Amino acid sequence: MSASAAVRDLADRLKLDAQVEPFRERCWTPAAAQRQVLHLEDVSAIPFLTAIAGVEEYQHRARVRTEPGDLYATVTPPDPEYETYCRERLLFGGACWVEAGGSDNRLAIARGCSAGDAFDRLADGARRAEGLTVHPYMSTEDVWELAACLAAAAGVPVSVLGPPPPVTWIANDKALFAELVERVLGPGWMPESHAVTSPEECAAMLCTLAARYTGVGLKRTRCASGTGNLVFEAAALRSGEPDAIVTAVRAFLDRTDWQPPEPILAVAWEEAAASPSTQWWLPAPADGLPRLDGIYEQILAGEERVFVGSRPSTLPEPVNRALAGASQEIAGALQALGYVGRCSFDHLVLGDPDGNFTVRFTECNGRWGGTSTPMHLVDRVVSGPRPPYRAQDFVHDGLLSVSFGDLLKRVGGEAFDARTQTGRFIFYNVGPLKSCGKLDVIALGATQADAERAMVDDLPRLLGL
């Protein structure tokens, strides 16, 4: 079956045209490119993020995407010292901050902008500018509802730079994405997985998989960064008591607030030589084909492969070509389904990257994320070709109560300055610094080894840690 036929079949099965119809008026087109932009880092649709220390401050990552004159909305106010850094060191230009205060959920920025002073200010601004584009972190129902309400109140066109929500969930739902990959590329491009709908079915399928693989796991279908994963050693399941396995599964489902009949994926947990990602931008079809912006190695922690950071790929060129070719097919399929905007795919490389290897997909991130945000920031502020770098969150108790201004003083001339193109460290997502001792850092290097040393050895020394 051709890719286009596979896409049509999936769209027909999901009745996608009917699902998308209520959103069609707000879909982004090239005509919206000249409008003022509102950036929203609304992560509220992703489960379990409230357990991440300082997550409500992650909203300020939206500042990284703002162009001069753009708007960005957050619940908490921007750090004045970081705003000065953005303007003077990174040369971002001015952006207008909007306080999103209309929701009880402090992660729900779109809902927070849908009432009160924030909504009035946005509607007035859209009216004066004769239009508005909303560019979200993730294109969810709340974002589109905000766009519709602003258009009605202001009487001007308001578009969303992102896919309609039914398409957003094809990308972000692990079961639907696996179906898309198999329809377009055929079997074998995803680890073996089976959708189940009860703890007993989970346990039985895990035991079935454990007979063929050394590791198996469970995945909640709409979680991110490994937060909805549970991994088992196959040998332990083969020797375990069935009731004990069901109990362990039930505890995981209770902890992750599972509600039947939502499917859970029982998957083969394969040992990988590498866990890269491919970073894509999907324009509206009138603007051209999907664009591969980079191939990255993910830095993952623990058996659950929780995302920690990323670096540009140092994998052999045949591996990079295989990743690019396969992911281009899936990016094209998503574009044909109506996907617009930032998107990435997570992969596994099995076998020997320097010899016989196999590439698989594991999931899609239909949104901005922990790899695309620093990639965009590096491309924005560093002149010339993209340099080797390592990007990750940096956490240390010794940074508790440290202001961003004090941190900059400690780093001194090693802080990157876009004016002179000197320095090695770029900082963002600094909101959790004082309360959690945490921020995001990009370490630049002449080589990848230089960048790794800068992050692991030099930055702690400069910070006095």
C-alpha angles and dihedrals in degrees: 000000000000120000091247091052090048090053092049092050093051092046090050093048091052093041084232098170091060092045093051097044096087089056100042096097091060097045114127118252131175088261088071093058095096097051126105111268131226113202120206126186093196109163096165095113092063113086126236098012091124087077090065112098112249094000095146087064091057086084088084091069083085088075088070090066099045121112121202109294095017123129128232128185130210138159095230122053121256119261105255092215092052091047089055089049091052093050101039106028102029095032094224095149123220125321128183117241120214120196109228103206107147103094136071089217105076091201093055099088096163092055089045089057093048097079144031127011094341093058093045092050093048093047092049091048093048090050093052092045092045092233146011139216119211111210108190133189086234125010102236135159093264091057093052092046089054091050092050093049092049091049091051094047096044098036092225135106115278119184135184120230094216141064122291108266096256088058092042088060095048086061099041102037105087095211094050092045091051089052091051092051093049093047093050103035103020130236123329099044094099129047110263108277138169128198113229132176109204139046090247092052090047092053093046093049092046089055091048091052091044089065090065106029137049092226134028135178151178125243129193105221101231105036126110139217094017094296093127098047131105121186129201132189106239092222091059091053093047090056097035131103113256093230091052091052091051089049092052091048092048091051090053092049092047091049091052095046095242115186121197136268090032108117121244121204120232104199144180107252102214126197107244132200088210140001106211130170132212117219118212141181114205112199125195107278091251088062096053143260127330113284123222106219099180151329114235140187110229120223104221131182131210133354091298090059095233111192115250105161148313147239133192112275119275091177120127115279095247089058092049091049092051091049092048095048097048095042091049089061092053093043089054091049092051091049090052089053090055103268115154128178140016119002138158139188127217117217144183125220109207125193124008115343088201093050133006110005140159126214122213137177118230103178147329128247104209094191144046113297153165094299103036094048097058090038089056091045094051092048090049100051106025115078120224128008119357108271127220110275146157120222125192145130113275116211128180133153087224089070095057110124091008113135121225090243090056091048091053090051091053092051092044116169091359089076107099116253116198091200094064099019089232131129133055108237130072119187132204140150089046097156095099092051101098098037100036106018088241139126139143120261136190114202114200125204143176085238133015090254089055091052092049092051091047092056100038102036113012102044095054089048093051091048092050093241 
